[in-house]
Amino acid sequence: MFKVDSEILKNQYFPKAIETLKECIRIPSFRQESKPNQPFGVGVSKVLDFIIKNCNDLGFKTKVAKDFKYGYADYGDGEKLLAILCHLDVVPPGNLEEWKADPFDPTISDGILFGRGSLDDKGPTIMNIYAVKYLMDNNFIPDYKIRLVFGLSEETTWECMQSYVANEQLADIGYTPDGQFPLVYAEKWILDCDLIGTQKIDYEILGGEAYNVVNDIVTYKGPKIPEISKYLTKNKINHVVQEESLVVKGTSAHGSLPERGVNAGTWLFKAMFESGINDVWTNLIANQFHNNFQLEQIFGDQTDESGMLTANIGILDFKNNSQRLTFNFRVPVHQEVEKDVIEKFQKYIKPLNLDYKTVAIEPRVFMSKESSLVKKIMSVYQEVTGDLKTQPAAIGGGTFAKSMPNVVAFGAEFDLENSSMHAYNESIKVEELEKMLEIYTKSLVKLAKF
């Protein structure tokens, strides 16, 4: 029976994995302007080139898609496929002043590795590469072909996985290291949508970079700046008054956990309303959306075993005759998105003369805790870690498990309650990366055999 030598893994493979991860973090791989053969921008293209070259050097068989939207690395010759769905793109760094150090210059302090992508999802990706490398070097023969798939637009449009699914072999069994341990059996629906207006207003507001990140900085140009500033000061909201504008600073957080952030945009609208700026937008945002993450007055209580409905406001783009407010909804798994959210939202805003637009819907994941895949991964995790207490989880975050059947999120977050995903100073403990490498290596020994 094949046995993993934990000491060799720790002393020989982990140091190489950490150095590779640092190099990977140094590549700013958030989505930028599309260019020829670079559909998601130059940084994302560079990170794929880096990983593919690294995997080639390690002895994998690799491929880059013809449309350059994904790549993968294979080990083994089995007809059935064990897929490990990773992603190399990251969310934008946001306000660089909020980082303790350059987000693309990885640093280790007090046993913690800081850098954008260290947790989501470059760290788990690199640990999985070296887990398979260990198996390869020690002549482990998998029954499945093991394939590490490298997605490039997980944080935005998922075009990478759409292209992969249309052109490549799908998983017979698999996981994505982009959730939490021990595994995720249910993921909520994700709905990205816009509220659009053509109101006459005498102010301009701009802020936010993504649907799935709490808006943490917004710029205002318009009347009553002294009054707005006074209200923000009273409520201890960080802001700066410039010559003709006001910049409000909040706290970023993952869109699935909006209550953990401080939304600069909604605080601005609350301050505007309380300062006497009264229109359809200030009324709506200040009195219905501000610090209200379930919006029960619109949707009712939709809570089920996967949790509550949550709403995150990400992007604000307001000027005279043209306004846009974006939402990222996490909808419990047993609800119907069209009937329970979209139709109710449209009905609610219709009297306000605002328009609604669906931008994207990511499907739910729901796999019974009694399913063979969940039971197999749970048994492997328990055997490897000795953790018999922690149970499969339901999350609001969306992972590549949604992209094809027979896949669940397996790791890599150990402490979701204190997660730094999508936040400033994204980080992960070095000891957790080391533990992750051991868990994935030992788990693959079990999972890759029929």
C-alpha positions in Angstrom: 0.0 0.0 0.0 1.3 3.5 -1.0 2.3 5.6 2.0 3.1 9.3 2.1 6.2 10.2 4.0 5.1 13.4 5.8 8.7 14.4 6.7 9.9 14.3 3.2 6.8 16.2 2.1 7.4 18.8 4.7 11.2 19.2 4.3 11.6 18.7 0.5 8.4 19.6 -1.3 6.9 22.3 0.9 9.8 24.8 0.7 9.6 24.5 -3.1 5.9 25.0 -3.0 6.2 28.2 -0.9 8.8 29.7 -3.3 6.6 28.9 -6.3 3.7 30.4 -4.6 5.6 33.6 -3.9 6.6 33.9 -7.5 3.0 33.3 -8.5 1.6 36.0 -6.2 4.0 38.5 -7.7 2.1 38.4 -11.0 -0.9 40.8 -10.7 -3.5 38.5 -12.3 -6.7 40.5 -11.9 -8.8 40.9 -15.0 -7.8 43.8 -17.3 -8.4 44.8 -20.9 -8.6 42.0 -23.3 -5.8 41.7 -25.9 -5.1 39.3 -28.8 -4.5 35.8 -27.2 -5.0 37.4 -23.8 -8.8 37.3 -23.3 -8.6 38.4 -19.6 -5.6 40.8 -19.9 -1.9 40.7 -19.7 -1.5 39.8 -16.0 -3.8 36.8 -16.2 -2.0 35.6 -19.4 1.3 35.9 -17.6 0.2 33.8 -14.6 -1.1 31.0 -16.9 2.3 31.0 -18.7 4.1 30.8 -15.4 2.0 27.9 -14.1 2.2 25.9 -17.4 6.0 26.4 -17.6 6.3 25.3 -13.9 4.2 22.2 -14.5 6.2 21.3 -17.6 9.4 21.6 -15.6 7.9 19.3 -12.9 7.0 16.6 -15.5 3.3 17.1 -16.1 1.6 16.9 -19.5 0.2 20.3 -20.1 -2.2 22.1 -22.5 -3.2 25.7 -23.1 -6.6 26.1 -24.7 -6.8 27.4 -28.2 -8.8 30.4 -27.0 -6.3 31.0 -24.1 -9.1 30.9 -21.6 -7.8 28.0 -19.5 -5.0 25.5 -19.2 -4.4 22.2 -17.5 -1.7 19.8 -16.3 -2.2 16.0 -16.3 -0.7 13.0 -14.5 -1.7 9.4 -15.2 -3.3 7.6 -18.1 -6.6 6.5 -16.7 -9.7 6.8 -18.9 -11.7 8.3 -16.1 -10.9 11.8 -14.9 -10.2 13.1 -11.4 -10.3 16.8 -11.8 -8.9 19.5 -9.5 -10.5 22.7 -10.5 -8.3 25.7 -9.5 -8.2 29.4 -10.6 -5.3 31.7 -11.0 -7.1 35.0 -11.3 -7.6 37.2 -8.3 -9.8 40.1 -7.3 -8.4 43.6 -7.8 -6.3 44.9 -4.9 -8.5 47.9 -4.3 -7.2 50.9 -2.4 -3.5 50.2 -2.0 -3.3 52.5 1.0 -5.2 49.9 3.0 -2.5 47.2 2.5 0.2 46.8 5.0 2.6 45.9 2.1 2.4 45.7 -1.7 -0.3 43.1 -2.4 1.9 41.7 -5.2 5.1 41.5 -3.2 4.5 38.5 -0.9 5.8 38.8 2.6 5.9 36.5 5.6 5.4 38.0 9.0 4.8 36.1 12.3 4.2 32.9 10.3 1.6 34.4 8.0 2.0 34.8 4.2 0.5 38.1 3.0 -0.4 38.7 -0.7 -3.3 38.9 -3.1 -4.1 35.3 -4.1 -2.3 33.7 -1.2 -5.6 32.1 -0.1 -7.8 32.6 -3.0 -6.8 30.6 -4.9 -3.1 30.6 -5.7 -2.0 29.1 -2.4 -4.3 26.0 -2.6 -3.5 25.7 -6.3 0.3 25.5 -5.8 -0.2 23.0 -2.8 -2.2 20.7 -5.1 0.4 20.9 -7.8 3.1 19.8 -5.4 0.8 17.2 -3.9 0.5 15.5 -7.3 4.3 16.1 -7.9 5.0 14.1 -4.8 2.9 11.2 -6.1 4.5 11.4 -9.5 8.1 11.3 -8.0 7.3 8.3 -5.8 5.7 6.2 -8.6 2.2 6.3 -7.4 0.0 5.0 -10.2 -3.5 6.5 -10.1 -6.5 4.6 -11.6 -7.9 8.0 -12.6 -6.1 10.5 -14.8 -5.4 13.4 -12.4 -6.0 16.8 -14.0 -5.3 20.2 -12.5 -7.5 22.6 -14.4 -6.4 26.3 -14.3 -9.3 28.7 -14.6 -8.6 32.3 -15.4 -11.9 34.2 -14.9 -13.4 32.7 -11.7 -13.7 36.1 -10.1 -15.6 37.6 -13.0 -17.4 35.8 -15.8 -16.5 32.1 -15.6 -15.8 32.1 -19.3 -12.8 29.9 -18.6 -14.9 27.1 -17.3 -17.6 27.6 -19.9 -14.9 27.1 -22.5 -13.4 24.1 -20.7 -16.8 22.3 -20.3 -17.6 22.9 -24.0 -14.3 21.4 -25.2 -12.8 19.0 -22.7 -13.4 15.8 -20.7 -15.6 16.4 -17.6 -14.8 15.1 -14.2 -15.9 11.6 -13.1 -14.9 12.7 -9.7 -13.3 15.9 -8.5 -12.9 18.8 -6.2 -12.1 22.5 -6.2 -9.7 23.7 -3.4 -11.6 27.0 -3.2 -14.1 26.5 -0.3 -13.4 25.2 3.2 -12.5 22.0 5.0 -13.7 19.3 5.4 -15.9 19.9 2.3 -18.9 22.0 1.0 -22.0 20.0 0.2 -24.2 23.1 -0.7 -23.5 26.4 -2.3 -26.1 29.0 -2.7 -27.3 30.4 -6.0 -25.4 33.6 -7.0 -27.3 36.4 -8.8 -25.5 39.5 -10.1 -27.9 42.2 -11.2 -28.1 45.9 -11.8 -30.6 48.6 -10.8 -30.6 51.3 -13.5 -32.1 54.7 -13.4 -32.3 57.8 -15.7 -33.2 60.3 -13.0 -32.3 63.9 -13.0 -29.8 64.4 -10.2 -27.3 67.1 -9.3 -24.5 64.9 -8.0 -22.0 62.3 -9.2 -20.9 59.2 -7.4 -18.4 56.6 -8.5 -16.9 53.6 -6.6 -16.5 49.9 -6.4 -14.7 47.4 -8.6 -16.7 44.1 -8.5 -20.1 42.7 -7.8 -18.8 40.2 -5.2 -16.8 42.6 -3.1 -18.2 45.1 -0.5 -17.8 48.6 -1.8 -15.0 50.1 0.2 -14.3 53.5 -1.4 -16.5 55.9 -3.2 -16.1 59.5 -4.5 -18.9 62.1 -4.3 -19.2 65.4 -6.2 -22.3 67.4 -5.4 -24.1 69.6 -2.9 -24.0 69.6 0.9 -20.5 68.2 1.4 -20.0 69.9 4.8 -23.3 68.4 6.1 -22.5 64.9 4.7 -19.0 65.1 6.2 -20.5 66.0 9.6 -22.8 63.0 9.5 -20.0 60.6 8.5 -17.8 62.0 11.3 -20.6 61.5 13.8 -20.9 57.9 12.8 -17.1 57.3 12.7 -16.9 56.6 8.9 -13.6 57.4 7.5 -13.6 60.1 4.7 -11.6 62.9 3.2 -13.0 66.2 1.9 -11.1 67.4 -1.1 -11.5 70.6 -3.1 -14.8 69.8 -4.9 -15.4 66.2 -3.8 -15.6 63.9 -0.9 -14.1 60.4 -0.7 -15.7 57.9 1.7 -13.7 54.9 2.8 -15.2 51.7 4.2 -13.9 48.2 4.7 -13.8 45.5 2.0 -15.2 42.0 2.5 -16.2 39.0 0.4 -19.6 39.6 -1.3 -21.0 36.4 0.4 -20.4 38.0 3.8 -21.4 41.6 3.4 -22.0 42.1 7.1 -18.3 41.8 7.7 -17.5 44.9 5.6 -18.3 48.6 5.9 -20.0 49.7 2.7 -18.8 53.1 1.7 -21.4 53.6 -0.9 -24.5 53.0 1.3 -23.0 55.0 4.1 -22.6 57.9 1.7 -26.2 57.6 0.6 -27.3 57.5 4.3 -25.4 60.6 5.0 -26.8 62.3 1.9 -30.4 61.5 2.9 -29.9 62.7 6.5 -28.4 65.9 5.1 -31.6 66.7 3.2 -30.8 65.3 -0.3 -34.1 63.6 -1.0 -34.7 61.7 -4.2 -35.7 58.2 -5.3 -32.1 56.8 -4.9 -31.3 58.4 -1.5 -34.7 57.2 -0.1 -34.2 53.7 -1.4 -30.6 53.1 -0.5 -30.6 55.0 2.8 -33.8 53.5 4.1 -34.0 50.1 2.5 -30.5 48.9 1.5 -28.1 50.5 4.0 -26.8 47.8 6.5 -29.7 45.6 5.5 -28.3 42.4 4.1 -31.3 40.1 3.9 -33.9 42.7 2.5 -36.7 40.8 4.1 -39.1 43.7 3.3 -38.7 42.7 -0.4 -38.0 38.9 -0.3 -39.3 37.7 3.0 -37.4 35.1 5.1 -35.8 32.7 2.6 -33.6 30.9 5.1 -33.0 27.2 4.7 -30.3 24.7 5.6 -27.7 26.7 3.5 -28.4 29.9 5.4 -30.0 33.2 4.7 -30.4 35.2 1.5 -27.7 38.0 1.5 -27.3 41.1 -0.7 -24.1 43.0 -1.4 -23.8 46.3 -3.1 -20.6 46.5 -5.1 -20.5 49.2 -7.8 -22.0 52.6 -7.9 -21.9 54.8 -11.0 -24.2 57.8 -10.7 -24.5 60.9 -12.8 -27.3 63.0 -14.2 -29.7 61.0 -16.3 -27.7 57.8 -15.9 -27.4 55.7 -12.7 -26.3 52.1 -12.0 -26.2 50.2 -8.7 -25.0 46.6 -8.7 -26.1 43.7 -6.4 -24.6 40.4 -5.7 -27.2 38.1 -4.1 -26.5 34.7 -2.4 -29.8 32.8 -2.6 -30.4 29.7 -0.4 -30.2 26.4 -2.3 -33.9 25.4 -2.0 -35.2 28.7 -3.4 -36.0 29.5 -7.0 -34.0 32.5 -8.2 -36.4 33.7 -10.9 -39.6 33.4 -8.8 -38.2 34.2 -5.3 -35.8 36.9 -6.1 -35.9 38.4 -9.6 -39.7 38.7 -9.9 -40.0 40.1 -6.4 -37.2 42.6 -7.0 -38.8 43.8 -10.3 -42.1 44.2 -8.6 -40.6 46.2 -5.8 -38.8 48.7 -7.9 -41.4 49.1 -10.6 -43.3 52.0 -8.8 -39.9 53.8 -8.4 -39.4 54.0 -12.2 -36.1 52.1 -12.0 -35.1 49.3 -14.4 -33.7 45.9 -13.5 -31.1 43.9 -15.4 -29.9 40.3 -14.7 -26.1 40.2 -15.4 -25.3 36.6 -14.4 -26.8 33.6 -12.5 -24.5 30.9 -11.1 -26.4 27.7 -10.3 -26.5 26.2 -6.8 -24.6 23.2 -5.7 -26.5 20.7 -3.6 -25.1 17.2 -3.0 -26.7 15.1 -0.3 -24.5 14.4 2.7 -25.4 10.8 2.0 -24.0 10.8 -1.6 -21.1 8.5 -2.4 -18.8 11.5 -3.3 -19.4 13.3 0.0 -19.0 10.2 2.0 -15.8 9.3 0.2 -14.2 12.7 0.6 -15.3 12.9 4.3 -13.9 9.5 5.0 -10.6 10.4 3.4 -10.4 13.8 5.2 -11.2 12.1 8.6 -8.6 9.4 8.0 -5.9 11.9 7.1 -6.6 14.5 9.7 -8.2 12.6 12.6 -10.9 15.3 12.7 -14.2 13.4 13.3 -16.2 16.4 14.5 -16.3 18.9 11.7 -19.2 18.3 9.3 -19.8 19.2 5.7 -20.7 22.8 5.2 -23.1 25.0 3.3 -21.7 28.3 2.0 -22.7 31.5 0.3 -19.5 31.6 -1.8 -19.6 30.2 -5.3 -16.9 27.8 -6.5 -16.1 25.9 -9.6 -18.1 23.0 -8.2 -20.9 24.7 -10.0 -19.3 24.2 -13.4 -19.8 20.5 -13.8 -21.3 17.4 -12.1 -19.4 15.2 -9.6 -17.4 18.0 -8.1 -17.5 19.6 -4.6 -15.4 22.2 -2.8 -12.8 20.4 -0.7 -10.8 22.9 1.4 -8.9 25.0 1.4 -10.1 27.4 4.1 -9.6 26.2 7.7 -11.3 29.2 9.4 -14.0 30.7 7.3 -15.2 32.9 10.1 -12.0 34.8 9.9 -11.4 34.5 6.2 -9.4 37.2 4.4 -10.7 36.2 0.9 -11.3 39.3 -1.2 -10.2 41.5 1.7 -7.3 43.9 2.2 -4.2 42.1 3.5 -5.3 38.8 2.2 -3.2 36.1 4.0 -2.8 32.6 5.1 -0.8 30.9 7.9 2.2 29.1 6.6 1.4 26.2 8.8 -2.0 25.9 7.2 -0.4 25.8 3.8 1.8 23.0 5.0 -1.2 21.2 6.5 -3.0 21.7 3.2 -0.2 20.1 1.2 -0.3 17.0 3.5 -4.1 16.7 3.4 -4.3 16.9 -0.4 -1.4 14.5 -1.0 -2.8 11.9 1.3 -6.3 12.4 0.1 -5.3 12.0 -3.6 -3.8 8.6 -2.7 -7.3 7.5 -1.7 -9.4 9.4 -4.2 -7.4 8.5 -7.3 -8.0 4.8 -6.8 -11.2 3.0 -7.8 
